[in-house]
Amino acid sequence: RYNIESGVMYATETAAKDPVFYRWHKFIDSIFEAYRSNLPSYTKQDLRMEGIEVCKVFTVCEPDPSVVSCQDGTLNNLYTRMTEREKLTIYMGQKEQVVRRTYLNYLPFTYHFKVCNTGEEMATLVFRVFLAPIKYTKELEHRRNDFVELDRFVAEIDSGSEQTIARSSEQSSDNLPPSASL
């Protein structure tokens, strides 16, 4: 608009190279945390839905020929990650530049939620999936800032039924594949 060349914070792939990036995000995070810390904690009653029960939750790794232990897809409750490298061509103004980057990737998996609806009406549920410590400890409440939200989605459960909701990790907006270009 103003004929000014974009800086490194313009593209999400290079934004972290700008020193202001971390200070800016820390500032935004501190504003949100101050707001959130003044909210009352949820009670069990706040999170309970009459007639709805989550009976079972598990993940299944997608079979991958490059990972011998995942061939049969029976690795339950495993979030496998690895680093990958790629070479990208970017255009800065009139110049073409080649950039090499290393990023964290994962093996595709599916999470399953077995949900029982004993109510008389169909229920619309919001599922939120987090990566968090596996064991509950007394300090877990204080470590909630370390939790990472992997996915959020909505599903409908028929009345008087038991349904298994399956969702692929590739459907999550937080697990996007790497971009083809910058």
C-alpha positions in Angstrom: 0.0 0.0 0.0 2.8 2.4 1.0 5.3 0.9 -1.4 7.4 -0.3 1.5 9.2 -3.7 1.3 8.0 -6.2 3.8 10.2 -7.1 6.7 10.9 -10.6 8.1 7.9 -10.5 10.4 5.6 -10.4 7.3 5.9 -14.1 6.6 5.2 -16.6 9.4 8.1 -18.8 8.2 10.7 -16.0 8.9 9.0 -14.0 11.6 11.0 -15.6 14.4 14.2 -14.1 12.9 13.1 -10.6 14.0 14.2 -9.8 17.6 11.0 -7.9 18.2 9.0 -11.1 17.5 9.6 -12.7 20.9 9.2 -9.5 22.9 5.9 -8.8 21.1 4.5 -12.3 21.7 5.6 -12.3 25.3 3.8 -9.0 25.8 0.6 -10.3 24.1 0.8 -13.6 26.1 1.2 -11.6 29.4 -1.9 -9.5 28.6 -4.0 -12.7 28.0 -2.6 -14.5 31.1 -3.4 -11.5 33.3 -7.0 -11.6 31.9 -7.2 -15.4 32.3 -5.8 -15.4 35.9 -8.7 -13.2 37.0 -11.3 -15.6 35.7 -12.8 -18.1 38.1 -11.7 -21.7 37.7 -14.0 -24.2 36.1 -15.8 -26.5 38.5 -16.7 -30.1 37.6 -20.3 -29.0 37.3 -19.3 -26.4 34.7 -17.8 -29.1 32.5 -20.5 -31.7 33.0 -23.2 -32.3 30.4 -26.2 -34.3 31.7 -26.5 -37.6 29.9 -23.1 -37.4 28.2 -20.2 -39.6 29.2 -16.8 -40.0 27.5 -16.2 -43.8 27.9 -12.8 -44.1 26.2 -10.2 -42.0 24.5 -7.2 -43.4 22.5 -5.0 -42.7 19.5 -3.9 -45.0 16.7 -0.8 -44.4 14.6 -1.3 -44.5 10.8 0.7 -47.4 9.2 3.9 -46.0 7.7 6.4 -48.2 5.7 9.3 -46.1 6.9 8.6 -46.9 10.6 8.8 -50.6 11.3 7.1 -50.4 14.7 4.1 -48.6 13.2 3.4 -51.1 10.4 0.2 -52.6 11.9 -1.1 -49.3 13.2 -1.4 -50.6 16.8 0.8 -48.1 18.5 -1.8 -46.6 20.7 -1.4 -43.3 22.6 1.8 -42.4 20.7 2.6 -39.0 19.2 5.7 -39.7 17.1 7.7 -36.7 16.0 10.8 -36.2 13.9 12.7 -33.4 12.3 12.7 -32.9 8.5 14.7 -30.6 6.2 13.6 -28.9 3.1 14.9 -26.4 0.6 12.7 -23.5 -0.5 13.0 -20.8 -3.0 11.8 -17.4 -1.9 11.6 -14.1 -3.7 12.5 -11.0 -1.8 11.7 -8.0 -4.1 13.5 -8.9 -7.4 15.9 -11.4 -5.9 15.5 -15.1 -5.7 17.0 -16.8 -2.7 17.2 -20.4 -1.5 16.4 -21.1 2.1 17.0 -24.3 4.0 14.9 -25.0 7.0 14.4 -27.7 9.6 11.0 -28.2 11.1 9.3 -30.5 13.5 6.9 -33.0 11.9 4.9 -36.0 13.1 3.6 -39.3 11.8 -0.1 -39.1 11.0 -2.4 -40.5 13.7 -6.1 -40.7 14.5 -7.7 -40.0 17.9 -10.9 -41.8 18.9 -13.5 -40.7 21.4 -16.1 -43.2 22.5 -19.0 -41.1 23.7 -22.3 -42.3 25.3 -25.4 -40.1 25.1 -28.1 -41.4 27.4 -30.2 -38.2 26.9 -33.3 -37.9 24.8 -31.9 -35.3 22.5 -29.0 -35.2 20.0 -26.0 -33.4 21.6 -23.6 -31.1 19.9 -20.2 -31.4 21.6 -17.0 -29.4 21.3 -13.9 -31.5 21.6 -10.6 -29.9 22.6 -7.5 -32.1 22.4 -4.4 -31.2 24.4 -0.8 -32.5 24.6 -0.2 -32.6 28.4 1.7 -34.6 31.0 0.4 -38.2 31.2 0.2 -38.4 35.1 -1.8 -36.1 37.3 0.2 -34.4 40.1 -0.7 -31.7 42.6 1.3 -29.2 40.6 -0.5 -30.0 37.4 -2.8 -27.0 37.9 0.2 -24.7 37.9 1.6 -26.4 34.8 -1.5 -25.7 32.6 0.4 -23.1 30.7 2.6 -25.9 29.4 -0.3 -27.7 27.8 -0.5 -27.4 24.0 -3.9 -27.5 22.2 -3.6 -29.9 19.3 -7.1 -29.6 17.9 -10.6 -28.3 18.5 -13.7 -29.6 16.6 -17.4 -30.0 16.9 -19.4 -33.3 16.6 -23.0 -34.4 17.0 -23.9 -37.4 19.1 -27.3 -39.0 18.5 -29.7 -39.4 21.4 -29.6 -42.8 23.3 -26.5 -44.0 21.5 -22.9 -44.8 21.9 -20.7 -43.4 19.1 -17.0 -43.4 18.4 -15.8 -40.1 16.9 -12.6 -40.5 14.9 -10.5 -37.6 13.8 -7.3 -37.6 11.8 -4.4 -35.5 12.9 -4.2 -34.2 9.4 -7.6 -32.5 9.9 -6.3 -30.3 12.7 -5.6 -26.7 11.9 -2.6 -26.9 14.4 -1.0 -29.8 12.4 -0.7 -28.2 9.0 1.8 -29.6 6.5 4.8 -27.4 5.7 4.1 -24.7 3.2 5.4 -25.1 -0.3 6.8 -21.6 -0.4 7.4 -18.6 1.7 
